[in-house]
């Protein structure tokens, strides 16, 4: 299949999906789009076909990409609504959502029954990475299927083959464990310094030059100081990922105490009405627990 002649079906035009579609269109691909909320497809109506159903979107596509909120939604769209059943022989289905490794393996088998390939290709980089086409793509699947998907991945970011089907999702769980735990660590460190009388902005700047420096401290540490909790990656999604981490750990006979503690924090944050704040909003839960604020009055007030 010649790169620019590939036709891509893209299902899921949300915070991540929208900039990804923009980059694929800019790279010259022809596309068919579908989203549960059809209005989210409208900005691309002059450049791509808009399908009425997942089945209609998938039919005839060379590459099918899903970028949906969780495994239940992916299963509904691609199984209950017959997305996988509409795959043509020789197509490659790429699930770039974050789902359970077991679900990826089950969907890969269903795709094989249609004569199609399958790659689980979850991403890291958030909305900024999606907009800049700098996503880190963790790919699980057969070497031949990943190679066929590479031209598409190159329009979105950098692909790293991880292993067989399901391995990409395992890598994403590892990513989210580090992200969630590090957000918790940065929240605690900045609140501790501020409570003791230090300037948290100066503390962040100093820490950036040492071993504590990280992308989380750089971006989310600044957002915490600015009290900018507008969602790039909503807290409810981070909670979903922490649950999957713990579920996978249990299935492997592992105990992950740090992941468990961070899960509990996000669970409380969401339960207290902040499911749609950015995942760096975990700071709000820490402030509530301690009755202390990092800075001025919070932009988002806690309910109750």
N, C-alpha and C positions, 0 to 999 in steps of 0.2 A: 504493500500500500504506500503510495507516494504521500509524503507529509501533508501538503496543502490540499490534496484531494480527499483526505479523510473527512468524513462527516461525523460530528460529535453531537451526541445527545447529552445535555447537562440538566440534571434534576436537583433542584435545591438552590434557589436564588436568594440567599440570605446575606448576613453580614460578611461571610467568607465567600460564598458562591458568586455574589455580584461582581467583586473585583476580579475574581478568577475568570469569569465569563468575558469581562472586558479585555483581559490580556489574551485570551484565546482568540477572540474576534480580531484584535489588533495584530495577532500573528498570522491572520489570513484564513483561519478555519471556517468552514460553513457549519452552522449549528442549529439544533432544535432545542428549545428550552421548555421546561415544565416546572411549575411550583404550585404548592397547595394554595397559596394566596396568589392568584393569577396576576394581580396588579404589579407584583414585583418583577414580572417579566417585561412590563410595558416600556421601560427605558431602552430596551434592546429590540423593540418591535420592528424597527426599520432595517435591522441588520441580521436578524435571525428569525427562524420560524418559531411560532409558539404553539405548543401542543395542548390538547384538551385533557389528556390523560397520560400517565406513565407509559402505558402500552403503546399509545400513538407516538410518544416521543422516542421510544427505544427502537421501534420498528424501522429497519433499514439502516440504522446507524453503524458505523465501523467501530467507534469508540463510545462507550456509555459511561458517564461519570455521575455518581451520586455524591452530594455534599449536604447531608441531612443531619438533624439534631442528635439522634441517638439510634441505637439498634432497633428499637421497636418501630420507629418511623421508617427506617430503611427496610425492615421486614415487611411492613404494611405496603409500602410503595412498590417494592420489587417482587414480592411474592403474592400478597393478597390482591394487589392491583395489577398483577401479571407483567411487571416490568421484565423480569428474567425470562418469562415464557415468550416474550416478544423478541428476544435476542436472535439475531440471524447467525447462522453458522459462520465461523471465522471472525466474529466480532470479539472485542475485548471489553469486559465490564470492569471498571475501576471504581472501587468504593473508597472515596477519600474522606468519608465520615469517620468518626471515632466510635467503633463498635467492639463488642466482645470478640476475641479471637475465635471462639467456637462458632459464632455466627458467620464470620468470614469464611470459615472452612465449609459450613453448610451451604452458603450461597455459592461458593466455588464449585461445589458438587452439582448444584442445580444448573449453573452456567455450563458445566461440562456436558450435562445431559442435552443441552441445546447445541452442542458443538462449538461453544464459545469459550474464550479464555477468561481468566479472572485474576485481578491484582488487588490486594488491599493496600491502599496508598494513603494512609492518614498523614496529616501535615502538622507542622509546628511553624510559628512565625506570626500568628494572629492576623488581624486585619491589615496592619502595616506591611507585613510580609506578603500578604495576598495582593495588596495594591502595588507593591514594588516588584512583583514577580520574583520574590526572594524566599519563597516557602522552602522549608526543609521537608522533603517527601520521603517517607519511610515505606519502602515497597516490599511486600511479601507476595511470592508467586513463582511460577515457573520462569526460568531465564528467558525463554522465547516470548512469553507474554509481556514481561517487563521491557524487553528490548523493543517490542512493537509499540509500547506506550511511551517510550523515552522522548520522541519528538514532542509529544503533548506535554510531558512533564517539564521539558526544557522551556516552554512558554510560561511556566508557573513558578519555577524555582529549580532547586537541585535535588535530584533523586539519588537515594542511597539504597541499593538492594540489600535486604536484611536476611532473607532466607525463604523458606517455603510459605505457602498461604497461611496467614495468621501471624507471621513473624512481624509484619509491618505494624499490626495492632499491638503486639507485645512491646515493640519499640516505642509506640505512642504512649502506652501506659507508663513506661519508664520515664518518658519525657514529662508526663503530667504529674508523676510522683515528685520529680525534682522541682517542677514549677510550683506545685501547691505547697510543698514543704518549704521552699525558698521564700515564697510570698509570706508564709507564716513567720519565718526567721527574720525577714526584713521588717515586717510589722512590729515584732517584739523588740528588735534592736533599736528602731527609730523611736518607739514609744518609751523605751527605757532611757534613752539618751535625753529625750525631751523632758521627761518627768524629773530627771536629775538636774535639769537646768542648762543642758547643752543645746545649741542650735541644731536641730535635726538636719537642716539643709547643709550645714558645714560638716556634720558627721558623715552624711552621705558622700559629700565630695571627698573627704579624707579616706573613707573606706574604698572608694572607687579605685584608688591607687595601690591597694594591697591585695592580699589573698582573698578578701571578702568581696572583691569586685565581681559583678555578674551583670548579665543583661537584665535580670529582674531588679537588682538594686538600681541600675541605671534608669530604666524606664518606669517601672512600677514604684520604685522608691520616690521618684520625682512626682509621680501621680498622687501618691499618698500625701506628700508634703503640700501639693497644690489642691488636695481634696478633689481630685478629678476622678470620679467613679463612673463616668459614662461608659457603657459597656462596649468593650472590644471583644472580650471573651466573658460572657455572663457567668455570674457565680453559680447559677443552676447547672451550667455545663461542666464547670470544674467539679461540682458535687457529684454529678453523674460519673465523671471520670474517676474520682476517688472511690466511688462505690465499685466500679469495675476493677480497679486496682486491688481492692480488698477481696472481691469475689475471686479474682484470678489467683491471688495469694492463697486463699483458703483451698482452692482446687489443687494447688501444688503443695499443700501442707506447710505453708509459710505463715509466720506471724510478723507483721510489719507495724510496729508500734507508732512510728512517726507518721506514717500514712493514716493510721487509725485516728490519731489525735487531730490531724489536719482535716480529715473527713468530718469529725465531730464539730469542728469549728465552722466549716461550710454548711453543715446541716443546721446549726443554730442560726447562722446568718440568713439562710433561705427561709427558715421557719419564722423569723422575725420580720419578714416582709421585704427582703432585699434580694430576691432571686434574680433580678435583672441588673443589679449593679455589676461593674467589672469585677473580675475575680481578685483584683488587688483590694477590693472593698472588704476583704477579710479583716483589715484594720478596724473596721467599724465594730466587728464582733469583739475584738480584743479591747477596744475602748469601752464598750458596754460592760464587758466582764470586769474591768478595772475601775470604772467610773472616772476615767481620765481621757483627755483629748490630746492628740498629737499637736494640734495647732489651734486655730480659731474655731468658731462654731462650725460644726460639720455642715456641708452642703446638703447632705441627705440625713434627715433626722430619723432616729429609730422610732418605730411604732411601739406603743404600750409603755 
